[in-house]
Amino acid sequence: MSNLLSIKAALQMASAQLKTEESVFEVQLLLQYALGVNRTWLIAHEHDALQPNIHEVFEALLNRRLAGEPMAHILASREFYGLDLLVTPDTLIPRPDTETLVDAALEKLPTGATPLPSSFSRDREGLSILDLGTGTGAIALAIAHNCPQVMLVAVDASAPALAVAKQNAAQLNIPNVTFVLSDWFDVLAGKRFDLIVSNPPYIEQNDAHLVQGDLRFEPISALASGVDGLDDIRHIVEHCLIYLKPQGWLMLEHGYNQADAVTNLMAQVGLVEIETRKDLGGNDRVTIGKNPLIVSTHWD
Ligand SMILES: C[S@@+](CC[C@H](N)C(=O)[O-])C[C@H]1O[C@@H](n2cnc3c(N)ncnc32)[C@H](O)[C@@H]1O
């Protein structure tokens, strides 16, 4: 009789060791990864014996998770807005909260054969969108995938992050995003966009969470932004009108307690129709504002 563990027993033992909130789900993902199979296969074969070579790989993955490494780094992947994205330690791990920002952007944009909303300019260049601080490319690629007729520019100050974003665009076969290395707007002189979206760093630099959980494995340059967490948001808001087309929108993700500050910053530079959207957890997460300028020749 074989003394090899069954898949089910290996999963139960691993889950008891891990003790995270989602340990059952996580150990399944780790074993799926080790075996190169999907969840349906794993469940259908739970009474199969786990071969020693696979068991060894599984234990190595489990040990990384026990040491606190994020699942997205171990699996080198995270799903965002239905897209499977490559994730590395050079990039922020895309968060479900950021889907609120994509929803807000798509609301203002034509998808498929939908006609252009009357609140957008129709110029010879067509609709253009800027994603500031693109990381894995999550936001830009989600928008581009849903609006193939729209052109996007996605910038990041991190060359390794941009390389990951480009790899994601190629892997997903999404052609309508151009990736540019830039310190925020620095290389965009003379360019104007219908929509500027950003999930910039917005955590206070002394926030204790930066050295806890998944955050300690992510680049600090993707997370922290000065004493009050608002340095990058301030910079983006203060410069946005130079780069927004008339009636164009600025949409920013921010901390759950930063909506009033972001609203005030947007109001100070003259943006209008400012409103805050909540994430799935019910927290204030995204604030949007519109360039009030109207150039009659660009409008219906
Ligand atoms: C919070 S992460 C967001 C990543 C991605 N957009 C997402 O939502 O998953 C912020 C991103 O801003 C980039 N960043 C930080 N400072 C920047 C700067 N001065 N100019 C451009 N990008 C910057 C970081 O490298 C990081 O990729």
The ligand as a Tripos MOL2 file, in Angstrom:
@<TRIPOS>MOLECULE
LIG
   27    29     1     0     0
SMALL
NO_CHARGES

@<TRIPOS>ATOM
      1 C1         -0.4660   52.6070   -6.3760 C.3       1 LIG1
      2 S1          0.5450   52.0980   -7.7400 S.3       1 LIG1
      3 C2         -0.7070   51.8470   -8.9840 C.3       1 LIG1
      4 C3         -0.3450   50.8140  -10.0260 C.3       1 LIG1
      5 C4         -1.4950   50.4600  -10.9740 C.3       1 LIG1
      6 N1         -2.0090   51.6460  -11.6510 N.3       1 LIG1
      7 C5         -2.6240   49.7810  -10.2220 C.2       1 LIG1
      8 O1         -3.6340   50.4500   -9.9540 O.co2     1 LIG1
      9 O2         -2.4920   48.6000   -9.8980 O.co2     1 LIG1
     10 C6          1.2760   53.6480   -8.1820 C.3       1 LIG1
     11 C7          2.1700   53.6050   -9.4110 C.3       1 LIG1
     12 O3          2.6750   54.9320   -9.6000 O.3       1 LIG1
     13 C8          4.0220   54.8440  -10.0260 C.3       1 LIG1
     14 N2          4.6810   56.1250   -9.6970 N.ar      1 LIG1
     15 C9          5.1390   56.5540   -8.4980 C.ar      1 LIG1
     16 N3          5.6930   57.7750   -8.6300 N.ar      1 LIG1
     17 C10         5.5860   58.1200   -9.9270 C.ar      1 LIG1
     18 C11         5.9720   59.2670  -10.6720 C.ar      1 LIG1
     19 N4          6.6050   60.2890  -10.0980 N.pl3     1 LIG1
     20 N5          5.6920   59.2890  -11.9970 N.ar      1 LIG1
     21 C12         5.0510   58.2390  -12.5940 C.ar      1 LIG1
     22 N6          4.6770   57.1300  -11.9390 N.ar      1 LIG1
     23 C13         4.9310   57.0680  -10.6230 C.ar      1 LIG1
     24 C14         4.5850   53.6710   -9.2530 C.3       1 LIG1
     25 O4          5.7570   53.1700   -9.8690 O.3       1 LIG1
     26 C15         3.3960   52.7100   -9.2870 C.3       1 LIG1
     27 O5          3.4630   51.8520  -10.4130 O.3       1 LIG1
@<TRIPOS>BOND
     1     1     2 1
     2     2     3 1
     3     2    10 1
     4     3     4 1
     5     4     5 1
     6     5     6 1
     7     5     7 1
     8     7     8 2
     9     7     9 1
    10    10    11 1
    11    11    12 1
    12    11    26 1
    13    12    13 1
    14    13    14 1
    15    13    24 1
    16    14    15 ar
    17    14    23 ar
    18    15    16 ar
    19    16    17 ar
    20    17    18 ar
    21    17    23 ar
    22    18    19 1
    23    18    20 ar
    24    20    21 ar
    25    21    22 ar
    26    22    23 ar
    27    24    25 1
    28    24    26 1
    29    26    27 1
@<TRIPOS>SUBSTRUCTURE
     1 LIG1         1 GROUP 0 **** ****
